[in-house]
């Protein structure tokens, strides 16, 4: 049986939580995604990735790694611009919910 994308992501997230804890620094997110720190900073500036509020230094939930990887694939493999990334991600999430609701 083919593993669903979300199931695979959940496995990776739990593995990262065991290794790093619940939160990651910007540099850790960059390293785990293979992105330059400036790219992660740009995603924060565009509010595509949000650091945890009420923390002295910017830290991110472990789930951020999967989100950033998805954005990198969309950008580099499919040519989705950073400025339209939010719209594309919203549409993809809606498609996933519709597919789940229809039983596919």
N, C-alpha and C positions, 0 to 999 in steps of 0.2 A: 504494500500500500504506500502510495506517495505521501511524504510528510508535507503538511501544509506549511506555508511561509510563516504564519504566526506561531505555530508550534515550534518550528526551528528557532525562531527569535526568542521564544520563552526559554528554551534550553540554553541558548547563549547567554541570556540575561542572568539566569540563575548561576551559571558558571562564573560570570564576571562578578556577581555579588559575593560569591565565595572567595574570590581572589582579591577584590578591591574594596568591598563594603558597598553601602548603598549609594555613595556619591563618588563622582570622579572630577578631577580638575580639568580645566580646559586642555592642558597638555596631554593628559591621559586620554581624553576623548579623541584628540588629534592622533595620537599614537595608535589607539585601538581601531580607528577608522582608516588609517593610512592617509589622512588629510594633513595639510599644512595647518599649523595653529592659526594663521591668518584667515584661512577658509572658515574655520570654526568661529572665529571672531566675526566674520562677515555674516554668518548664519545667525549669530546672536544679534548683530546690528539690524538685520532684516526681520528679527523676531520669529525666525523659523525654528530656532532653538532657544529655550529660555532657561537661564540658571535658576537655581532654587532661591526663593526670596528669603530674607531674614538671615542670610549667611554673610559672614564678614568678607570672605573671598568667594568669587564665583565658582560654584560647584554645580554639577549636573547629575540627574538621576542616571543610573546605569542604562535605562531604556533609551537614553539619548544616542548611544552608540548605534543601535539599529536604525534609528531615525536618520542620523547623519549618513550612514552607509547607503540607505535608500536614496537620499537626496543626491549623494555623489554619483550613484548609478544613473539616476535620471538626468543629471546634468552632463556627465561625461559620455555616457553611452547613447542617450537619446536627444541630447542638445537642449534640454529644458533650461531656460534662463533662471538665474537666482530670483529675479523679480517676479516671475510667474510660478515659482515653485509652490507657494502656499495654495494657489488655486488648483494646481495639478494634484497635490497631496490630498486636498479636500475631495476632489473628484474620485481619486483612487479609493479613498476610504468609503465613499458612498457606494461605489461599485462593489467593494468587498461586502458591505452590509447587505446590499440587495441580493448578492449571490448567496450569502449565508441564509437570508430570509427565504429565498426560493428553494433552498435545499440542495444547491449544486456543490 
